[in-house]
Amino acid sequence: MTIASTVTSKGQVTLPKEVRRRLNVETGDVIVFEERGNHFLIRTGRTLRDYRGFLKAHGPADADRARQAAKANRGRRSARHG
């Protein structure tokens, strides 16, 4: 498949509808241009939204332990640095 698009005076290119559909690209998505020799590969990138739910929360007890560990670490650092 060959599809052309024109570069604007601002260096912008509109992804044609068929390309957006095949890449499953929507407004706000990230597009990555990866150089491969004298060609570029165009692919979708990741955003923070893609990592939602990646780290599992283990509940309030774990959050409390993490807070206590952070406070203890701050206390140790300030004691060392006076």
C-alpha positions as CSV (number, residue, x, y, z in Angstrom):
1,M,0.0,0.0,0.0
2,T,1.3,3.5,-0.9
3,I,-0.4,6.6,0.5
4,A,0.9,10.1,0.2
5,S,0.5,13.1,2.4
6,T,1.7,16.7,2.0
7,V,4.0,18.5,4.4
8,T,2.6,21.9,5.5
9,S,4.7,25.1,5.9
10,K,5.0,24.3,9.6
11,G,6.5,20.8,8.8
12,Q,3.3,19.0,9.8
13,V,1.8,16.0,8.1
14,T,-1.7,14.7,8.4
15,L,-1.9,10.9,8.8
16,P,-4.4,9.7,6.2
17,K,-7.5,8.1,7.6
18,E,-6.4,4.6,6.4
19,V,-3.0,4.9,8.1
20,R,-4.7,6.1,11.3
21,R,-7.1,3.2,11.1
22,R,-4.4,0.6,10.5
23,L,-2.1,2.0,13.3
24,N,-5.2,2.3,15.6
25,V,-4.2,5.9,16.2
26,E,-6.5,8.4,17.9
27,T,-6.2,12.1,18.9
28,G,-3.5,12.5,21.6
29,D,-1.6,9.3,20.7
30,V,2.1,9.4,20.3
31,I,3.7,8.5,16.9
32,V,7.4,7.4,16.9
33,F,9.7,7.9,13.9
34,E,12.5,5.3,14.0
35,E,15.4,5.7,11.5
36,R,16.3,2.5,9.7
37,G,19.1,3.1,7.3
38,N,17.8,5.5,4.7
39,H,14.1,4.8,5.7
40,F,11.9,5.6,8.7
41,L,9.6,3.3,10.5
42,I,6.5,4.9,11.8
43,R,4.9,3.3,14.8
44,T,2.8,4.1,17.8
45,G,4.5,5.1,21.0
46,R,3.5,4.7,24.6
47,T,2.2,7.3,27.0
48,L,1.7,7.2,30.7
49,R,-1.9,6.4,29.9
50,D,-0.7,3.1,28.5
51,Y,0.8,2.1,31.8
52,R,-2.4,2.6,33.8
53,G,-2.9,-0.4,36.1
54,F,0.6,-1.7,35.3
55,L,1.7,-1.6,39.0
56,K,-0.8,-3.3,41.3
57,A,-1.7,-1.6,44.5
58,H,-1.6,-3.9,47.5
59,G,-3.8,-1.8,49.7
60,P,-3.5,0.8,52.5
61,A,-1.1,-1.3,54.7
62,D,1.5,-1.4,51.9
63,A,1.1,2.4,51.3
64,D,1.5,3.0,55.1
65,R,4.7,0.9,55.1
66,A,6.0,2.8,52.1
67,R,5.3,6.1,53.8
68,Q,7.1,5.0,57.0
69,A,10.1,3.8,55.0
70,A,10.3,7.1,53.1
71,K,10.2,9.1,56.4
72,A,12.9,6.9,57.9
73,N,15.1,7.3,54.9
74,R,14.6,11.1,55.0
75,G,15.6,11.0,58.7
76,R,18.8,9.1,57.9
77,R,19.7,11.4,55.1
78,S,19.3,14.6,57.1
79,A,21.2,13.1,60.0
80,R,24.2,12.3,57.7
81,H,24.1,15.8,56.0
82,G,23.6,17.7,59.2
